[in-house]
Amino acid sequence: MLKPFQNDVSILIQSIAIDEFQVCEVGYEKCQPTKPFECTSIDYWVLHYCTDGEGYFSTPESPKYHITQGDLFLIPANCSNKYYPSKTKPWSYRWVGFSGVSASKYFKSLGLNSKNCVLKSSVDEKLNNIFELIYLGVEEKNNFSTLRYSYTLFEYLAQKTAKQRIQKAPESLFEDIILYIDEKYMHDISVNEIAEYYEIDRTHLYRLFRRHRKTTPSKYIQNLRLKKACSLLRKSSLSITDISCSIGFSSPSYFSKFFVDRMNTTPLSYRRSFLNSLDNLK
């Protein structure tokens, strides 16, 4: 019999299993509406499953996610984060913390990392049961059961995500890729990273872009960054350094060179020219 949610129940574990894969923490919570709060980084991964309600989650490298019932979100190891419930529909969730080299590999195989921390899903009673069985294994100090259902969790999620990808038509897949890029262009994303996340090879990715956008993935990313840069130069007072960082360039000088190559003028000259054109209209 699965237990109903209580307020906040968690169990920290000294050590279970081998160094390559350990369960560090389990718990569940039915949240009350609270103000946003920051969480300091910890040295292991914590996977949450939203069983009810809604909330929000973000890390320094990821966008702000709106989490709804059925979604999973991962707090990566050594990563500061912020998560909090919706004020109108506060969430309930279960969580399990994992450490070890194998845990890192398992999350990577699911496409989860510090830049992509969420698996969108619908309500799944089987998934909820697996989380509960891991919790019961820890509560009863049954290491075998804890590990068994932990591996079951990763196996089930792998099957679930693989099925979702297979079911996607090429058009739907491409729409997802565009959305992925639109959400992450401000980070240091690469064509290899995109192909790896969607479990397709670079050639397939290239063909999708040629078919739907008549361009390449890298050029699409560059054009998007250029468009965002021009918009910020026209509509904001951000410095060139701040703009370069906000569109995915780690070096302002490299951004300026990129901008000159594309626009035949410097970012600063582009801004001045735009402001002068506004003055002339007055």
Secondary structure, DSSP 4 states (H G I P E B T S, - for coil): -PPPP-SEEEEE-S--SBTTBEEEEEEEEEPPP----EE---SSEEEEEEEESEEEEE-TTSPPEEEETT-EEEE-TT--EEEEE-SSSB-EEEEEEEESHHHHHHHHHTT-SSS--EE-----HHHHHHHHHHHHHHHTT-HHHHHHHHHHHHHHHHHHHHHHHHH--HHHHHHHHHHHHHHHTTS---HHHHHHHTT--HHHHHHHHHHHHSS-HHHHHHHHHHHHHHHHHHH----HHHHHHHTT-S-HHHHHHHHHHHHSS-HHHHHHHHHHHHHHH-
